[in-house]
Amino acid sequence: MVLKGKWLGLVLAGIMVLSCIYPHVLGLLGQGPKPSNPVQSAREAGPTTALKGEVGPVFPLLTESMSDDRLFTLGRGAVAESPLLAVDWARSQPDDVLRRRILSAVVRAWGERDPCTAFDWVLEQADFERQEDMESVLYGAVSQPWLALSLVRQLLKNDPSDPYASAPALMVALSRAGAFQTALAFLQNGAPTNCRADWTANLFKHWGETQPQSALQALAAMTNDPAFNSTFRALADGWSQSNPGSLADYGEAMPDGTERNYVLHEAFNQWSLQNPEAMMNWLSQQASGQSYDSAAADLIRKTDSVNCPPATAMSVVNQISDPTLRMQSFLNLLGTLQTSDPSAAQQYAASVSWLDNQTRQALIDGLKNISQQDPIRLK
């Protein structure tokens, strides 16, 4: 029987996982050969080639100014020669910080090249460095995300207390690699129950920041989850960090309610800080109403005359329909103008049509008094 292309790919992937996991399973059951242990193998084989005085691989000199990307490239090359000698080379660095950085790069490269052997090696390391090594090896292993997931699941099955902190390390590695679907699969089957709510929120925050549409699709299948609302808000938090404008568009299309208000508030909160000019353009295309009022108030509260010209800001304030928000925004703008241009502040107070005469005069008199008490501002 001829397998279709996609089924053949799945079969081959399954064979790869089984070939890696099978020795671990047998070892845990006390049957069959023990899992490979490169550290023990190296001890039984005696000194390495370099220690025997023979010519071994020559690894490059390192400097503290090298970037993490550069160190990872060098780590890949060293691991291609010999993973264990690459570890020795990393540990031989005299500077503590550089030694840790290049060791992380080497272990990550080893995890990328040979996840199963590298994973076994990490389990043999001393307690004080095993957690960092676990994070590094899984960061490399997630180039094959389902294999990394299988390794950690098997480890947790053997000891649910997770003494090696493999579960949080896997979540961090999968998120960094953008393998969000695999991370979600781990949360739904395999992750410690007491951590799932927090880890799910954290996952969707990162997911929303980089792939919001994909995150929304995944969340749509979780409507019965008790943490659905908090997860949705975490997604919105992440989305607002990377693209508040598209989040505002999404929120504007949502039905009225608490979640819509939350989405718009987060979008406006970040947008007014990141790109007030773009937010101003968006506002100019919106009809008056609650969304406009909230966005305009956020913008006026967080901007100044440098990134929001006074004339434009005045126009925004005048279109706010909610009387309380309009007055608050008006006073915020007056305070900004008073600091940079007191005469402009007085002219603005005199020209606003929606103020009654008594309030207008009180504001003008107050602004004049402030200017007289601080004449430096008039220069």
Number of C-alpha atoms within 10 A of each C-alpha: 3 6 9 8 8 8 11 12 12 11 12 11 15 14 12 12 18 15 12 19 17 14 18 23 18 14 14 16 11 10 11 13 11 14 18 15 16 16 16 11 10 12 10 9 9 10 11 14 12 12 10 10 9 9 9 14 13 12 15 11 8 15 11 11 8 12 11 13 10 14 21 20 14 21 28 21 17 24 22 13 15 14 24 20 19 26 20 12 20 24 16 12 17 9 11 10 11 19 18 17 17 25 26 26 29 31 35 28 29 30 28 22 19 17 25 24 18 26 23 17 21 23 15 13 14 10 11 8 11 19 20 18 27 28 25 26 31 33 28 27 30 25 18 17 21 18 21 26 23 17 22 22 19 16 20 20 12 13 11 14 11 15 13 20 16 20 26 18 20 27 27 19 25 26 21 14 14 16 18 22 17 18 24 20 13 21 20 13 11 18 22 17 10 8 12 17 16 12 20 21 20 19 26 30 25 22 27 26 21 17 18 23 12 13 22 16 10 16 17 11 10 12 11 8 10 10 15 18 14 15 23 20 19 22 27 27 23 23 30 27 20 19 18 27 20 14 22 25 14 14 22 16 9 14 10 10 8 8 16 17 18 14 26 24 19 21 28 25 19 21 26 23 15 15 14 21 17 12 21 19 10 15 18 13 9 11 11 14 12 13 20 21 23 18 25 25 22 21 28 24 17 14 19 19 16 7 12 17 12 19 10 11 20 18 11 23 22 16 16 24 14 14 11 10 17 19 17 15 25 24 17 18 22 22 16 19 19 20 12 14 17 22 16 14 22 21 11 18 21 15 10 13 10 10 13 9 11 8 10 18 15 11 18 17 12 12 19 16 11 14 18 11 9 10 10 8 15 13 6
